Amino acid sequence: MAEEVFKKLEEQLNCPICLDIYTSPKLLQCFHVYCQGCLVKLVKQDQQGELTVTCPNCRQVTSVPGSGVSSLQTAFHINQLLEIQDSVEKIKEPGFSQPPDEDRVKILPDKLHTTILELRTCTIHAQKELELYCETCGELICSLCAIKGGVHYTHEYDLIGSAFEKHREQISPSLEPMESRLMIINQLLENLDQRCVEISDQRESILVDIDKTIARFHEDLDKRRKELVDQLDQLTHEKLKRLATQKDQIETIQAQLSSLLHFARENLQKENQEEVLRRKPMTVRQIKEQTAVFQSDALKLNSEADVVFSVLNDLTTLCRNFGQVSTSSEVKSSWRNLETATESVQVSAFESGDFDEDLPIDSFSIHPYVAGNQGDCVKGGQSLSESTLPIPTATEDSQKWNVTVDHQSGGGKFPSNGTASSPKSPPLYSHVLTIGRLHDPKGVAFTESGKIVVSQSLKHCLSIFSPTGKELLSFGCHGSHPGEFRSPRGLAIDAQGNVLVADSDNHRIQKLTLEGRPLAVVGTEGSGRLQFRSPRGIAFCTVSNKVYVVDWNHRVQILNPDLTFSGMFGKMGSGKGELYCPWGVALDSSGNVCVADGGNHRIQIFTVLGEFVMAFGSSESGGPLRFNWPLGVGVDNTGRIYVCDSNNHRVSIFTSNGQFLTSFGGEGEGEGEMKLPRGLAVDQRSGVVCVCDSANNRVQLFK
């Protein structure tokens, strides 16, 4: 029994930021408690020059006095628990005579009783017990403070018991409306999710209408179809963005209301009436502020599902701007010449041609290979045998090049022609398959047999597809029971072939069979062991047989195969080994842990035990190492690292030491194009890469 008490005590003394024992605990206006040192790192200056700190839990802003965080209200109840813990630690010290187990438990309330007695003593009149509550200045006082000549003689005051009852009568009526408002907020959030699904479904329906309408015209009108789809996507994006912004605001109100309601309810049930009355001014002020902020307009959805498709029946108007007539000189040449070439090729690499290597070059030209084509020459120099000719870097569409060389011979010139290939470049990835009509896919994993498991965030379910894209099974629905989900994100397959799910908005991890039968559930919202805050990514290590989870506690938590706790590493920050809003995690064949450190715009690599190895990429880097919220990461069986560079709408591939190889994608909705890719997986057997093309509501496969 004693060990259980000690364990519960320790759980109450961990700071949610540093995950260590509280040091100088401070109370924010939202009643959440953090170490003074942790809060110092969060202090920012607003536009008016005032110092503020935003609560990492509920995001409520607290004003910081000019003298700094040290002037914030001290969390006395935490200090009391710290004193009790000190007593417990002394009991555990060697040489201390250990009392029986039941007596050890009794020591705790005795210590707490002593602390409370000290708090009941007047700070002005030593050893005088506090008996009254001053309504004028909101302080606990003794009877000597209220008599003539006392500090509070002219103030309004009452007995502590009477003052507490008045406080209870004032606060209690305010809590019922708050509970009703919280229910409304919860319903509103469900309506927001449903509206997002409606708008997404509406987009698919309207897209079908557009296709039917465009099909009535000739293929030259396909350009107009693309314009209509772009309009639809833009309008849908704007509506979903407004709803997402509103959802974020409502979630903030929800967190603040829940926190305040829980604190007030818990406070009114406490026996320590003095402590409750000490917090009365802050509690009353917070309730008034929440009541003032809550407006009926906030309950209205910011965007209607009112997108319609209007058909223009006037074909002349529709085609008025179609095409253009001009002279051929106005058409821009697509040929690339010497000035734009970026690589070079030795003459020995020429695949064909009638070149005489001993004759000097007068000029030469290079352009994309088209059978029978030549190009205008560009001035050259030395003999062909001594030359290297510049060749543009290979692209998907053009790796072969026409080469025209003008030789000098006596007083004249004669041309010779041939072809050459660009220097060998990294493997190019081609689009293989698209699986569409999904609802915001955020996670993907391959089974041992090559099946594709996809999490649909807005539909709150998992779907399984064959390697050819045929849907085999879907399971799950919106809820918090085992087998139900709220915005599922990252996926992984364990050694037994079960699927591991980062059940994000339920702040937990689930293990299920591929038929959807729940096997294990672990996690609640929080920052302690086996607690999560919106887990984003999950991976299974075949080397250590461990599960790795990243969440918005800015850390990696390591679980055993049965989902019990094994360890954790990382903390909030931008230094080596520190994380900020990590989204994705993957492991290579050696057990190294690759983390998509989204908020720091980089990839970090750790050992299987969490020791920092290296990092690459940033928002300040140039070229392919300039990431913009990398949100997904995968590793193939050769050690190559695949990165979903979300806001750059592409997938980039690197060596195991962070050297760039190639990339594919690009913003758009066409085949092989992407919008805000959020996750990926690599099939270790076939090398196929599956990308969650989230904003296009599909997954795409590349090889």
N, C-alpha and C positions, 0 to 999 in steps of 0.2 A: 504493500500500500504506500509506504514511504517513497519508494522509487517512482511510483506513478505521480505523486505530488511533486517530487523534485523535477521530473521530466516536464510536467505541465508548466512549472515555474520557469524553467529555462526557455520554453517556447515563447513565453510572454516577454522575454528580455532580449530578443534578437531584433536589431534594427532592420527594417525591410530594405534599406539601401545597401549597407555594408555587410549585412547578414552576420554581424558580430554583436557582442553584448553592448547594450546602450552605453554611451559615454555622454554625460551632460544632456539627458533627454529634454527635448523642447516640444511644446504643444502648439500646433498650427491652428488657425481659425476653424479648420474643418475637423478638428479634434484628432487628427492623425499625429503620431509621435515619431520623431527621428532624432538621430544623434546631432548635436550642435555642429560637429565637424562636417557631417554629411550635408547639412543644410547650407553651410557656408559655400560649398561648391555649386549649389543650385541658385544662389542669389543672382538676380539680373536687375538691370536698370531699365525702367519703362520709358516711354516717350516723354513723360513729364519729369524725368530725372529721379523718380522715386524708386527705392529699392524694394523688390518683391521676390517672393519665392513661390514656385508652383508645386503643389503637392504631387508627387509621382504617382499616387494612387488614384485620387479623384480629380486632379488637375485644377482644384480651386486655388486661386491666387491669394496669398497672405502678404500684407504689407510688413516690411521689416523696418523697425525704428532706425533712426540715424546712427545710433550707437552700435548697430549690428545685430546679428542673430542671437548673441548672448542676452539681449534684452527681451527676447520672446519669453512667453510664460513657461516656466519650468513644469515638466510633467511629474508632479509630486507623487502620483500613484505608482509611477515606474520607479522612482527613487526608493519608495517604500519596499517594492519587490526586490530591488537591488540589495537593500539592507538585509532582507530576509535571506537572499541567496548567500550573502557573506556569512550569515550564521550557519547556513547549511554546509558551506565549504569548510568552516571551522570544525564542524562535526565530523567531516570526512578526513581531516588531517591525521597523520600518524601520531600515535600517543594519546589521542583524545579518547576518553572512556566512552565507548559507544553505548548509549541507552538502548533499551528494547525498541523494536521497530515502531510500536504504537506510541511510545513516548517521544520518539524522534519527530513524529508528525505533530505532536502537541506543542513542540517547541516553536513551530511556525506561527500559530495564532498568538502565542505568548509574545513573540517578538513583534508581530503586527500590532498587538494591543498596546505594547510599550510605545511604539511609534505614533499611534493614534493619540495616546495620552499627551505626548509631547506637542502634537499639533493642536490640542485643545487648550493649550496654555497661552495666555495673552502675551503678545510681544511687547506691550508697554509695561504692564504690571506683572512682574515675574511671579511664577507659581500660582497666579490667579486664573481659575478655569473660565473658559469662554462660555457665556450664558445667553448673549443677545446678538441680534443681527441688525446692523445699522442700515436702514432702507435708504438713507440719504447718500451714503458713500459706498454701499455695497460691501461692507466688511464685517467680520465677526469680531465682537468686542466682549469685554467682561463688564461686570456691574459697576466697577470703579470708573470705567471710561464714560458711563452714562450719568454719574452724579455731578453735582455742581462743581465746576472747576475741571471736569474731565473733558477730553478732546471732543467727545460726541454728545456733550450735555444738551445742546440745542437741536440736535438732529432727531429725526423720526427713527424709532427702533422698536423691536419686538423680541419676544422670546424666540430662541432658535427653532423650537418645535412648531410654534405658530407661524413663523416666517416660512418654514419649509412647507407647511400645509398650504399657505397662500400661494407659494411658488408652484406647488403641484396643481392647485386649482387653475392657475393662470396658464400653465403649459399644456395640461392634458387636453383641453378642447382644441388646441392647435394641432395635435398629433393626428386626430382622425381625418381632417381634410388632407393632411400630408400623405396618409396611407392611401386615400382615394386617388390623390394625384399620382402617386407612385404606380398604382394599378393602371391608371390611364396612360402613363408614360410607357409602361411595359407593353400595353396593347398597341400604342403608337409605334413602338419599335417593330413589333410583329407586322403591323400594317406597312411600315416602310420596306421591310424585306419582301412582303407580298407585292407591293407596288413595283419594286425593282424587277421581280419575276414577271409581272404583267407587262412592263415596258419592254423587257427583253423578249418575251414571247410575242409581243406586238410587233417588234422589229422583224422577227422571223416571218410572221404572217404577212406584214406589208412587203417584205422582200419577195415573197411568193407572188403577191399582186403585181409588183413591179416587173418581175420576170414574165408573167403572163401578158402584161401590156406591151413590153418591149418585144416579145416574141411575134407580135402582129406586124412589126416593121422589118425592114431589111437590116442586114448585119452592120451597115454603115451607121445605124443609130445606137450601136453599143456604147458609144461615147456618152450619149445622153443617159443611158442606164447607169453608168458609173457616176455621173454627176448626181443623179437622183439618190443613189445609194450613199454617196458622200454626204448629201444633205440629211438623209435619214440618220446616218451614223453621228453626224455633228449634233443634230437635234437630240438624239438619244443620249449621246455623251453629256450634253449640257444638262438634260433632265436628271440623269443619273448622278451627275456631279452635284447638282443642287440638293438632291435627296441625300447623297452621301454627306454633304456639309451639314444638312439639317440633322441627319442621324448622329453625327459626331457631337453636335450641340446638345441634342436630346440625351445622348449617353452621358454627357458631362452633368446635366441636370439630374439624371437618374442616379449617378454615383454620389452626387452631393446630397440629394434627398435621402438615399439609402443610408449614407454615413451618418447624417444628422439625426435621422429617425432612430437608428440603432443606438446611437450614443445617448439620445434623450431618454429613450425607453429604459436602457440599462441604468442610466443615472438615477431615474426616479424609483428604481427598485433597490438601490443601494442603501445600506444602513448608515453609511457615513454621511450624515446630513450636512455636516460642515463643509465637506469637500464639494458636495452638490451646490451648496449656496455660494461657495467661492466662484463657481463657474456660471452662476446664474446670469450675470450681465452678458457674457459671451454667448450663452445658450439662447437667451431671449433675442439678442441681436441677430444671430444666425437664422433663427426662425422667421424673424421679420424680413430679413433680406431674401430668404428663399420664397416667402409669400409674395414679396414685391416683384421678384424676378419672374415668378410663374404667371404667365398670361395665357388667356384662352387662345390667342392667335398662334401660340407655339404649338397647339394641337392640330393645326391644319397642315396637311402635306403641302410641301413647297412646289410640287410639280404634278400635273395631271397626266394620266395616260390617255392623251387626246391627240396623238399623232395620226394624221390621215394622209392618204395618197390621192392627189387630184390628178386626173388625166386631162391633158390638152388634146382636144380632138382636131385642132387645126394643124394639119401636117406641115403646111407652109411655114407657120410660125415656129414649129418645132425644129424644122430643118434650115431655118434662115441663115444660121451661122455655121452650118456644117460645111467643112472643107474650105479650100482656098486655091485660087488660080494665080500662078506667079511664074516668072521665068526661072530657068534652071540655075542661073547664077545666084539667085537668092536663097537657094537651098544650101544649108550648112553641110560641109563635107564631114563624113564620119571617119575619114581616114586619119590615122595618127602618123606623124612624121618624126624625123630625128629629134626635133626640139622637145617633143613630149615623151620621148622614150625614156625609160627609167632603168633598164637592164641592158646587158650586152651579151652577144653570142659569138663564139669563135666561128671562123669560116668553116672549120671542120664539122660544125654542127649542122651545116646546111643539108637539107634532106635531098634536094635535087637542084639542077640548074646547069647552065653551060658556061660557068665562070672560068676565066683564065687567071689563075692565082698570081702569075708573074707580071701581069700588066698593071700599071698604076691606076688607082681609082680617081676619076674626075668628079664623080658625084654618085649618090645612091639615095634611095627612098625606101621606106618601110610602111606598110599599111595592113590592116586586117585582111586575112586571106579570103579572096574570092576568086574562083577559078577563072583565068583569062584576064584578070584585071592587072594593070600596072599603075604607077603613080608618078607625079611630077618629081623630078630629081632634086636632091638637096646637095650642096657642095660638099665634097669629101676631101681626101688628101692622098695618103701614101698608098703603096701597093696593097692589093687585096690580101696577099699572104701574110702581111705584117699587121693586118687590121683586126679589130673586133668591132662588129656592127651593133649599135644600140638596138635592143628589142624591148618593146613594152612588156610590163609584167603580165603574166598570164591572168586571164579572167575566165569566168564560167563560159562565156560565149565565144571567146577568141583566144586560142593558144597557138594558132598557126598563122604565119605572116608571109605576105608577098615581099620579095626583095628585088629591086631593080638597081643595077650597077652600070654606070657609064665608064668605059675604059678609054684611056688615051692610047692611040696607036699612030705614031708618026705625027702628021699634022691634023689628024681627024679623031673622031670619037665613034664608038659603036657600043650599044647596050647589050647586056646579058641579064637574064632573068632567072629567078629561082624561088624556092620557099625555105623558110626556117621556122623552127618552133621556139617558143619562149623557154627560158631556163626553167628547170623543174621547180614547181611550187608545192606547198603542202596540199594534201588531198582535199578535194572540193566536195562539199556535201550537197546532194541533190534531194529535192522533195520526193517522198515516196508515197505518202498517204495522208489524207485529212479525215478526221472524225469530227463532224460538226453537230450543230443544234444542241450544244451543251449549255450549262448555266454557270458561267464564271468558274471554269476549271482552275484549281489552284495547286493540285498535287497529282503526281503520277508515279507509278512503279511498275516494273516488269516482274511477272512470275517466272519460275524456273522453266515453264513450258512456253514462254514468250507471250502469254496473255498480258493485256494492258489494263491496269487498274487506275481509274481516274476519280478524284474527289470533285464533286460539283458543289461549290460553296453556297451559291444562292438556292440550290434545290435541296441542300442538306442531305446528300446521299452519296454513295459510292457506286460506280458502274464498272463492269468488267467487259472488255471487248476481246475478240479473237485477234490474232496477228494481222488479219486482213481487214479489221475494222468493224466486224459484225458484233452488235451488242448481244452479249450472252446473259447478263444478269445485272439487276440493280437492286440495292437494298439500303435501308435507312430512311429516316424522315426527321422532320424538325422536332426536337425534344431533348430531354436530359436524362432519360432512362438508358440503361445499357443497350447498345445497338441503335440508339438515336443520336443525331448530331446537331450541332449549331455551328454553321460555317466551317466544315472540315477543310483542312489545308494539306500539310505534308503527309506523305505515305511512305511506308517501307515494308519489305517482306522479310520475315525472320527465317531462321534455319529450318523450322518446321513447315514453312510455306504459309503461315498465317500473316494477315495484313495488320500493320500497326498504323494507327490514325492519330494525327494531331488534331483533336476535337477542339478547335480554337476557342470559340465563344463559350464552351462549357469548361474551359481551362483544365483540360484533362487529356490523358492518353488512353486509347482503347485498343485492345487486341481482339480480332475477330477471325473466324475462319473465312475462306473465300466464298462460302455460302451465306455469310452474314450472321453467323451464330456468335454472340458475344462470349469471350473467354475470360477477359480480365479488364478492369477499369481502375485507373489510379489518377489521383490528382484533384485538387480544389484550387480556387483562386487564392493566390498569396505568393510569398517570396521565400518560404521555408523549404525544407526538404519535401520532395514529392508534392510541391505546390507549383503552380504555373500561372503565368499571366499571358494569355493569348498565345499558346505554343504555335509556332509557325512551321518549323522544319523538323524532320525526324529521319534517322538512318540507323541501320543495323550493321554491326561490325562482325564479319565472319571470322576475324582473327581473335578478338577478345570475347566474342559472343555477348556483346553488350549493346544496349540501345542508347543512342545519343539524341537529345532533344534540345532545340534552341527556342527560346521564348523571349518576351519583352521584359523579363527581369534582367536582360542583357547578360546572359550566361548560357553555358552548356551544361545540362544535367545528364548524368550517366545513370542508366538503370540496368538492373539484371534482367535476364530473359523473362522472369516471372513478374517484371515491372516493380520490383522492390528497389530501394535506393542503393546506389553504389558510390556515387561521387559527383562532384561538380567543379567547374572552373570558369573563369571569366568574371568580369564586373563592368559596370558602365564606365565608358571613357573612350579615348581615342589613341591611347598609347599601345605599345606592343602587348598583345594578349588581352587587351580590353576591347569591349564590344559595345555597339550602340544599335539597337533594333536589328539584331540578326534575323534573317529569314530562312536561309537554307543551310543544310549540312549534308555532307557526303563523306565516305571513307574509301581509301584506296586499298589495294591488295595487301599492303604492309601495315594497315591499321592507322595510318595518318588521317587526322580529322581535318577536312576542309570546310570552312565556315564562310557563308556569304554574309559578310558584315555590312548589311545594307546601308545603315545610317552613316557609316564611315566610308562608304563607296570603295570597298576593297575586299579582297579575299585573304583570309588568314588560315595558316596551316599549323596544326598542333600535333603532338605525339598522341598515342592512344590514351595516355594518362593526363593529357591536357597541358603539356609543356609547350611553350611557344617555339615554333620553328622558323617561320618566315611569313611575310605578307607581300602582296603586290597589288598595284592599282590604287587610284585615288581620284577625287573629283578635280584635282589640279594637274594630273598627269596629262601628257600629250598622246595623241594617236589612240591605238587600241587599248591602252592601259588607263584611259580616262573613262572611268565607270560613272554611271548615273543610276544609283540604286540597284546594285546587283542583288536579285532576290531569289535566285535558284542556282544550285551548283551540283555537278555530277562528275564522276571519274570513271574512265573505262579501264579495261584490264591491262592496258599499256601504260597507265599512269597519267594520260592526258586529262586535263581539267576543263570541263565545259561550264561556262558561266552565262546565266540568263541576265543580260545587261538590260534591265526592264525598260527604263525610260529612254534608252537608246534603241529599243525595239530590235534587238539582235541577240544572237548567241555567239560568244567568242570562245576560242579554243586555245589552250596554253599547254606548254610542257609542264612536267611535275615541278620544275623550279621557276615557273612563272614567265617563261618566254613565250611571246605571242606566236601562234601558228597561222590561224585563219579565222574567219567569221562568216556567218550567213544570216539571212533575215533582211531586215529593213522595214521601216514603217509602211503599213498598208494592209489591205485585206485580200490581196491576190494570193495565188499559190506560192508558198515559200516566204511570203511577207508576214509580219507580225505586228501586234499592238499590245504593248505592256505584257510581255511574257513573264510569268510568275514562278514557274517551276519546270524541272526537266528530270529525265531519267535516261540512263544508258543501258541497253540490253547487253550484258557482258558476253553473251554467246554470239549474237549476230552483229553487234556494233551499231545497231539502229538507235538513233537519238529521238526521244519523244518530248516535245515541247508543249507546255500549257500556254496556248495563245489566248490568254485570258479575256482581253477586251474584245476579241473576235469570237468568243464563246465556242472555242474548238481546241483540239489538240492536233499537232502536225508531226509527222514522222519524217526523219531525214536519214540518209545514209551516204 
